[in-house]
């Protein structure tokens, strides 16, 4: 049986930097898809609502709607479902992980 216990040359900083990198990568993929952004924005304008009016209807912060439409939000199917009902439109859901 071979040993090979070493490999402890990786510095602590090197590790966490790589990990951090992987996490920002992760986050990029988890944000709202372009389809969803456009669908919300289209459905909202079709209803003649501003982001603020839609948010008020949903008892949400306008910034939530803004983040969904600008693609910064992390999609949450519960919120998507609420927006969908308020707008009476089918919206693409976040893929289940």
C-alpha positions in Angstrom: 0.0 0.0 0.0 1.3 3.4 -0.9 1.4 6.3 1.5 1.6 9.7 -0.2 0.2 11.6 2.7 1.8 15.0 1.7 0.3 17.5 -0.6 0.0 20.0 2.1 1.7 22.7 0.1 -1.4 24.6 -0.8 -1.6 27.8 1.2 -4.7 28.7 3.1 -5.2 31.7 1.0 -4.9 29.8 -2.3 -7.6 27.5 -1.2 -10.1 30.1 -0.1 -9.5 32.2 -3.2 -10.3 29.2 -5.4 -13.4 28.5 -3.3 -14.6 32.1 -3.5 -14.2 31.9 -7.2 -16.3 28.8 -7.5 -19.0 30.5 -5.4 -19.2 33.6 -7.5 -19.4 31.3 -10.5 -22.3 29.5 -8.8 -24.1 32.7 -8.0 -23.9 33.8 -11.7 -25.8 30.7 -12.7 -28.4 31.1 -10.1 -29.6 34.5 -11.0 -32.8 35.1 -13.0 -32.7 33.9 -16.6 -33.1 36.3 -19.5 -36.4 34.5 -20.4 -37.8 35.2 -17.0 -36.6 38.8 -16.9 -38.2 39.5 -20.3 -41.4 37.6 -19.4 -41.9 39.6 -16.2 -41.2 42.9 -17.9 -43.5 42.1 -20.9 -46.4 40.9 -18.7 -46.1 43.9 -16.4 -46.1 46.4 -19.2 -49.0 44.6 -20.8 -50.9 45.2 -17.6 -49.8 48.8 -17.6 -48.1 48.5 -14.2 -45.0 50.1 -13.0 -42.5 48.0 -11.0 -43.7 49.8 -7.9 -47.4 49.2 -8.6 -46.7 45.5 -9.1 -44.6 45.3 -6.0 -47.4 47.0 -4.0 -50.0 44.5 -5.3 -47.7 41.7 -4.1 -46.8 43.4 -0.8 -43.1 43.3 -1.8 -40.4 45.8 -2.0 -40.2 47.5 -5.5 -36.5 46.6 -5.4 -37.5 42.9 -5.6 -39.3 43.4 -8.9 -36.4 45.6 -10.1 -33.9 42.9 -9.3 -35.9 40.3 -11.1 -36.2 42.4 -14.2 -32.6 43.5 -14.2 -31.4 39.9 -13.7 -29.8 40.5 -10.4 -32.2 38.4 -8.3 -31.8 34.8 -7.3 -35.0 33.3 -8.6 -37.4 32.0 -6.0 -40.3 30.0 -7.4 -42.7 31.2 -4.6 -42.1 34.8 -5.7 -42.3 33.9 -9.4 -45.7 32.2 -8.7 -47.0 35.3 -7.0 -45.8 37.6 -9.8 -47.4 35.1 -12.3 -50.8 35.3 -10.5 -50.7 39.1 -10.2 -49.9 39.5 -13.9 -52.0 36.6 -15.2 -49.1 35.4 -17.3 -47.1 32.2 -17.4 -43.5 32.8 -16.4 -40.6 30.4 -16.8 -39.7 28.8 -13.5 -36.3 28.5 -12.0 -34.9 25.0 -12.7 -35.2 22.7 -9.7 -31.8 21.8 -8.4 
